[in-house]
């Protein structure tokens, strides 16, 4: 029988949501301050902006200390000058109930982006309902939102059964897993599941794409360009051919990989993956030099993004089959096989792929309904993040956050809608209550 009585948990959540609304301007001012710190990853730094990753983390630790809500604040660096940060509100049980994770480091603002940016790229300026600045959507907005949610549940005096853990890592923008997320796990911070606050446009994302870099190098044979005809047209002259254009040979392989990518677009499906999201982009090509000679070498590096339901070895197998098909039909490549290396630049980031009925997904969906009064949308993060690392390390991880990579992340005039930050804060707080609070009724 429905009595209309509001449960104690629901009353607590209502109080928390009201307090978040009352402090919305404070939350946004905090995010603005966070954005003003030029926490550029040192690996992405420039002479103008070498990076303030460390000073930003130290500022954040100081702010957490000043809030007076956390039982433990831990700032440590496995690599000198590159600290990770954790803050814990302890519960009665001594067990961890929930962990949040986000990265503080950002990419650089290039000179061309500065020229086209409306205002200061590090200002955190708010206009037209959007907060602008490098790192605003990727991903300081998510970090600020879960931090503020924890602050509010502490302020309302919510008794916790299990520990609530907040972690702010670095090195994500250069894929240095050992420096950032793996350091967090080695430090002992974990929970039954982790919410990564990467920007998902407030969609619950039980999946991320997999990711790795691939290098292909082809060798050629130098020859004066004026004699190119002797290398490309039939001739009665005895073999071997006097010259081989490495760029031309690599182009044949790249054409075959384009065909494979088109095949993926047609046949690779996943419930959360946007059409065409499994693809490979050539991010670097170099061949030949400025001397008058056919290129003796050409290489390409691809960023390969793949279906959450696949593993990297299967994707690599398909790529190698496509390359082998070209090699089998080309005499030079049969005798001088291309060099294929994977992974390069950094490790493979295997995907996250949780089913819809996974308890973590269902808990987050329930918290979303309580906080926003609507049904959540589900999706797939179109690129990799630290969730891939933690998931591969055996920690159940789900992605949910304000902002979106399409909101000019890594680009000019990066922004986040301010209302999304407030909504995310409420969802995070709702989940904190569900996963960590003492149960006061049978809800």
Secondary structure as GFF3:
##gff-version 3
##sequence-region A 1 443
A	DSSP	alpha_helix	8	22	.	.	.	ID=ss1
A	DSSP	alpha_helix	24	36	.	.	.	ID=ss2
A	DSSP	three_ten_helix	42	44	.	.	.	ID=ss3
A	DSSP	alpha_helix	53	67	.	.	.	ID=ss4
A	DSSP	beta_strand	72	79	.	.	.	ID=ss5
A	DSSP	beta_strand	82	89	.	.	.	ID=ss6
A	DSSP	beta_strand	96	103	.	.	.	ID=ss7
A	DSSP	alpha_helix	111	116	.	.	.	ID=ss8
A	DSSP	beta_strand	126	127	.	.	.	ID=ss9
A	DSSP	beta_strand	130	132	.	.	.	ID=ss10
A	DSSP	pi_helix	136	140	.	.	.	ID=ss11
A	DSSP	alpha_helix	141	155	.	.	.	ID=ss12
A	DSSP	beta_strand	163	169	.	.	.	ID=ss13
A	DSSP	three_ten_helix	172	174	.	.	.	ID=ss14
A	DSSP	alpha_helix	181	186	.	.	.	ID=ss15
A	DSSP	beta_strand	194	196	.	.	.	ID=ss16
A	DSSP	beta_strand	204	208	.	.	.	ID=ss17
A	DSSP	beta_strand	210	219	.	.	.	ID=ss18
A	DSSP	three_ten_helix	225	227	.	.	.	ID=ss19
A	DSSP	alpha_helix	229	232	.	.	.	ID=ss20
A	DSSP	alpha_helix	246	267	.	.	.	ID=ss21
A	DSSP	beta_strand	279	287	.	.	.	ID=ss22
A	DSSP	beta_strand	297	306	.	.	.	ID=ss23
A	DSSP	alpha_helix	312	328	.	.	.	ID=ss24
A	DSSP	alpha_helix	331	335	.	.	.	ID=ss25
A	DSSP	beta_strand	339	349	.	.	.	ID=ss26
A	DSSP	alpha_helix	359	372	.	.	.	ID=ss27
A	DSSP	beta_strand	378	381	.	.	.	ID=ss28
A	DSSP	alpha_helix	386	392	.	.	.	ID=ss29
A	DSSP	beta_strand	397	399	.	.	.	ID=ss30
A	DSSP	beta_strand	415	417	.	.	.	ID=ss31
A	DSSP	alpha_helix	418	436	.	.	.	ID=ss32
###
